[in-house]
Amino acid sequence: MKRNGGDLRAGRVTDAALRVARSARTVEEFFEKVKRATRPALRFDICAGVTVDPQTLMNTGGDYRDALPPSMMPRMLDIEYREGDANDLSQLATRATPVGLLSRETGGCLERSPRYRDIMRPLGFRDELRVLLRDRHGAWGALIMGRAQDAPAFTPSDLAVAASLAQPLGSVLRRLHLTRLAEACASAAAPGLVLLDGEYRVVHRTPTVDMWFDDLADEPADAASPSGDDRLPPAVYAVAAAVQAPDAPGTHTSWMHSRAHGRVRLHAWCLGRSDTTGARTAVVVDKAGSGEHFELIAAAYGLTPRERDVTGLVLRGHSTADIARRAGLSPHTVQDHLKSVFDKTGLHSRRELVAGVFDRHYL
């Protein structure tokens, strides 16, 4: 391929980033190597490597070692998924070139951006450059870069370099996701079972429970929590409490994230008062399947297959016209499906839908 000027620069940076990305064996190593290869060209002062759920664009983790201070992350996620702002990932997902510069997206008035006002300006950063890493199968992650106030502005050439990274790095990141999934399936522990009494004390736990919750070995015991082998993650107590609440359904499914096993599914049953062991609640823990999270969210709300498809497209930033074209529906029918989704979820707008899914099922 012939390259001149900016194309030559973009090609060199992309070739270098792609070479190191392909050598990575984990998602974390992928981001570490990509940042090291692209920093000389893009000259960012901070950079987050984010992974996203391709069905919803919800944040699922990543590499934040060179990113914002951890204390700022709750506000960052609040703006991204509840409040909304220019340069959101959902906006980039609808573009032919999935790159955005915050100063450009705000028309040069950065004060319009809550992300700039509440996070970037207090920390001394002048602008934010984002590139969504995607291939023809979907979006898999993003690079979110910032430059300090005393650094030069991002240039059109920098945006061209960022754009050149989107597809090739998206493909590598997708393969790493699939590799991680395959390895998890190959080494998966058998499902674990925990029985809890009315005070949420452990009555019985299978040996496999410790394999799923081995993250606890790195955490100090809380004086107010059960000690020793009875200690469980807060998410287990939460799902158990959900089925014991007044008028609650007899079963409830939730998730937690484990460093060792990724997304872990928790399913609780209310056992009533007849169990002679004193157990009131059973909780089973096992691996959440690929794509299962959003499917179960849709099922929990009673969404029809068509409503589920429309909701997924909304979460990925598509307009009514885009959804109508992709789904082979009229815009009026799309709006009817959206109204039904809003009624079933108790939400009232697209932004509330994004925020509701994030708050209730990912945060």
N, C-alpha and C positions, 0 to 999 in steps of 0.2 A: 504494500500500500504506500502511495506517495505521500510524504508528509512535508509541510513547509511551515516555517515560523512557529506560531502557537501550536499547530498540529504536531510538529516535531517534538516540542517540549512535552506536550501531553502524552505523546506516544512513549517517550523515554520514561516518564514517571510511571505510566501505566505498566510498561514492561517490567520495571523494577519491582513495583508493588505486586504484580501478578506472580512474578518469580518467587518472591518470599512467601506470598500467601499460599501458593501451592505446596510449599514445604511444611506448612503448619499442620499439626496433628490434632489441635483442639481449637475451639472458637476463641478462647482467650489468647492462645498463641497467635492465631490469625490476626486479631486486632493489634496485638503488640508489634508484630512484624510489619503490618501495613502502616501503622503510625510511624514507625522508625524509617520506613522507606519513603514516605510522602512528606515528612516534616521539612526536609531541606527545600522542597519545592513550594509547599503550601504555607510554610512558616507560621504555623498555628502556635499559640501559647497554651491552649488547652484543647483537648480532644477526647470525646467520649465515643467508644465503639459500642453501639446498641444493637441488640437482637430484637426482632419483633415477630409476633404471630402473623404469618402471611394472610390468615383469614380475617383478622381484625385490626392489624397494625398496632396492637397493644404491645407495650414494652415487656419483654420477657427476660431481660438481663443484659449481660455484656461485660465490657471492660471499662471501668470508670477510674482507673488509677491515675490518669492524667486529665481528669475532668473536674467538674465543680466540687467544692467541698461537700461532704455527705450531708451536712446540715441544710444545704440548699436543695437537695433532691426532692423532698416532699413538695416544696413550692413549685419546682420545675414540672413535676408530674401533674400537679394540680392545674397549672396553666395549660399543659399539653392536652389533658383529657377532660377537664371540666370547664375551665374558663374559655379556652380557645385563644389563639394568637396567630399572627402572620407567621409564615414559614413553618407551619405544622407539617408533620410527616404525611398526614392525610391529603394535604394540598399537593405535596410533591408527587404523591402516588398517581395523581390524575394527569400528570404532564408527560409529554414525550421525552423531555429531558428532566429527570428528577433531581434537580439542583436548585437550591434557593439561598439567597443572601438577604439577611434580615433588613438591612438598610434599603435595599431595592424593593423588597416586598412591602415596606411601609412608606414607599414614596419619598424616602429620604428623611422622614420624620420618625426617628426611632422612639421618641417619647410616646408614640401611639401603642407601642408594644409593652405589655405587662412583663414579659420576660426580660426586656431591656431595663425597664424601670426598677423592677424588684430584685433582679439577679445580676445582670451584666454590669450595669452602671455602678452599683455599690461595690462590685468586685474589681472595677477598673477595666472592663472590656468594652471595646468599641463596636464590634460587629460579630455576627454569627453566620457561618457558612455550613449548609447541610447538604449531604448527598445521600439519597436513598439507594441502597445496594439491592438491586433486583435483576432478575433475568425473566425469560418468558414464562416461567412457572410461578412467579410471584415475587413479593418483596421479602427479604430475609434479615435485613438490618440496615444500619445507617452509620455514617460518620458525621459527628456534630462538632465543628471546630470553631474556636474563637480566637480573636486577636486582641491584645491589650491596647489601651488608649494611646500609648506611645509608639505603637507599631504602625507601619504603613497600611493603607486600606487594601482590602482584597480587590484584585483587578479582574477584568474580563478574561485575561489569560489564566488566572487562578480558577475561575469558574469553568473554563474549558478543561483544565486538568481534572477538576472534580468530576465533571460530566463523563470524562473518559474512563473513570474508575467504576461507574455504576454497574454496567452489565458484566464485565469480566469478574469483578470481585463478588458481585451478587451470585454468580454461578459457583464460584469456589465456596462461598459461605453456605449455599444450599447443600453442596456435597458434604460439607462438614456437619451440618445438621443431620443429614441422613446417616452419616457414619456414626455420629454419636448415638442416634436412635438405634442403629443396628447393634452397636456394642452394648447398649443398655438392655436390649432385648436378649442378647446372647448371655449376659451375665446377671440377668434379673433374679432377685431373690423371690422365693415363694411368698405369696401374700401373707401379711401378718394379721393376727387377731388380738384385740384387747377387750376385756370385759371390765366394766366399771360399775361400782355400786352407786347408791343414791347421792353420795358425797364426792363422786368422781375419783374415788380411790381404786387402784388396780386390784381386781379380784383374780384375774388370770391374764397372762400374756404368752403368746407362742414365742419360741426362740427366734423366729424370723423377724419379730418386731424390732429387735436391736439392729438388724441389718438395715432396716429402712430409716431408723432414726439415729444413725451413728453420728450425725452432726452434733448431737447433744454432748458427745465426748469432749468437744472443744469449748463448751459453755460452762461457766461456773454455776453451781446449783443456787437457786434463789431460796432464801430462808423461808419464804412464805409458800414454797412449792413442795410437793412430795420429794423425798430425797432418795438417793441411791437408784436402784433399778426401777423404782416406781415413777421416776420423772418422765414426762411425756411433753412433746411440743405443745404450745398453746393452741394450735389449730385442732388438735385432737380433742381437747376439752371443749373447744368452741362447737365442733360438729356434734359432740355428745350432748351439749346443752341445748342445741337447736331442736333435737328430737324430744327433749324433756319439757320444752316450754308448753304452756297451756295452749290447747287447740292446735298444737303442731302436728304435722303429718308423722306417720310412724317411721319414716326413713328420711334421710337427708344426705346429699352428696356435696363434698367440698374438696378443695385442693390445698396443698402447701408446696413450697419449694424446698427440696433437699439438695445440698451441695453434692452429695454422692449419687443421687438418682434422678435429679432434675424434678420435673413436675410429678407430684405424687397425689394419687386420688385417695380421699378418705370417704368411706361410706358407713353411716351409722344407722342402727336399728334400735328402736325402743323395745325392750324385752318385757315391760310390765313388771308385775310384782310376784309372779309365780315361780321365778327361778330360785331354787333352794340354796344356791351359792350366794345369794344376795346381789347378784348382778342385775343392774337396771338397764344398761346400755352396752351394745356390742359395736365395736368399730373395726372395720376391715381396712387395711392399707395395702395398696398395690400401685403399680405404675399406670399413670394416665396415658392412654393411647394417643398417637399423633392425630391431631385434628379433633380429638374427642371433647376438648374443653368447650369450644364454641357450640358443638352439636348438643352437648348436654345443657348449656345455657339456653339454647333455643327450645329444647324439649321442656325445660323447667317452666318456661313462660307459655308453653302451649302454642308455639309458632308453627304454622303450616310450612311445608317445604318451600313454597313460593315466598312466604313472608321471611323465612330464614335466608333465602337467597338475596332478597331485597335488603334485609338488614346487613348482611355481609358486605354488600356493595356500598351501602351508606357508611359503614365503618371504615371502608377503604377510600372514602372521600368523593365518591361519584355523585354527580348531579342527577336530578330526576330524568332529564333527557338522556344522559348516559345509561342510566339503569334501564330505561324503556328500550333503548337500542340493544343493549346486551341481553336483556331478558325476553325480547320480542313482544313487549307489551306496549300499550298506549300510556302516555304520561298520566292520564286520568286514572288508569288502573293501578299504576305504581303508587299514586297518591292514596288510593283506596287501601292498598296493602299497608302503606306506612301508617295510615290512620288506625288500622287494626292492630299493628305492632305497638303503637303508642298506647292504645286502650289496654292491651294485654300487659304491658310492662309498667303502666302507670306514669309514663313519661309524656312530654308534650312537644319535643322538637328534636331535630337531628343532633344538636349539640348535647341535649340532655340524654339522648340515646347513647352516644359515645361515653359521656360521663357516667351514666348508670351502669353500663357494662363494665367499665374500668373500676368504679367504686365497689360494686357488689361482688365482682367475680375475679378481678385481677389484683387489686390493691392489697 
